[in-house]
Amino acid sequence: MLADQNTAKVGQRIVQPGLEDVTCFKSPTNAVATFSKAIHINFAGGKNTVDAAIAAVEPGLVSPDILFIGEIARLDGDACTRAARAEMGRTTCRTTGAIQAVNANVTVNYSEIQKPKLAKFINQILVIGSTETPDFGGPGDSGSLIVTQGTCPQAVALLFAGSTGGGGSLRLANPISEVLGKLGVFDGGKLHPHR
């Protein structure tokens, strides 16, 4: 959502609440961040590993804690275990689920009209809903951080796509180490401030 499928420009203001959520006008007083960088999505048949973007937040306007989850203890949680996971999304609020598969290769349709706009992704994480919340995430939750549950949540993946049907949801997520590496903010266990 942040990069708007390869169309966002560096320096573009990010407002909160988003213009999709409320009937409002774009006002500089609603800006909480400035768009910095996105990973270009290849729609020409090449392989993608990440659908992610980053913005520089305005000091004092954004909390590092995730609502109903809290502070993130680590940025490199293990996605290989099938332990319970949680995310806090714009649309669905807090939902829980479990890792169904890692290293999945999938094709995602980015078009909501009849003509498909397809992108191939490799080495992705598949997450399913839980008995508590059968639908893990939902439309509008793209960019939600998926974390381990417990007193010290660890970042595992970044939610970016999914499908619903057959009694629950299946969501696609980029491994967090790949996201942070591609965005250039995390290298060898060290977090680098993004410029």
Steps between C-alpha positions, in 0.01 A plus 500: 500500500773745593674478161169478308629232257818679388339846469593679827770767477782567748403797718125434470322570830331212683181601683314340790225398489544379143282661235342158429366494857329835529346764283756772531734719307876465484629742760862546611371506858400131464849394385683256728782391267677555168530221242864388473543181301319202348606171351391504136253222417578317175177441305686380187546139611813538715524365854416726795595438862355808671202733469600770747566870544625729773434855615685735734269586789459846648661508848247459779205411271538123478539249784746212457253273683235303311146550632378195700841332450754735655871547447685267264786320676687386187487558126609152394250250637498140373233439236577129473313396812123460480442681829216749529543838331319834531453814292329832561338619178318813389191302397483196727666633815693227687479151352687177571615213283779253429769451238370251242808495276831673433687538170173505306495614136179682407349727236308804625239691298524873581202597284143538622366520146465230233849537350751325732813677624715209614824487700693184590642472852748244628596389853186636665332411830141370504292572811158357586245626750438348841187363666485833688524709180447282186578796276860599567524854370289629214480751216656826618736328745792487254817616671398363839789350694454134590654421838537210740253497787609533860660752731793574266358515144748449218443623145464208258349628175320781320143427383441597136231287330254218548180323416188403691283197450442146618435596861793731567776710359839435348736796515832560330789668675857598422766372745596797716875447449450530122284813541749678724795395287341618173400832657855540633401551863626173651832333431678228692290547814545877506216744443592798284292818504352555155592824331 
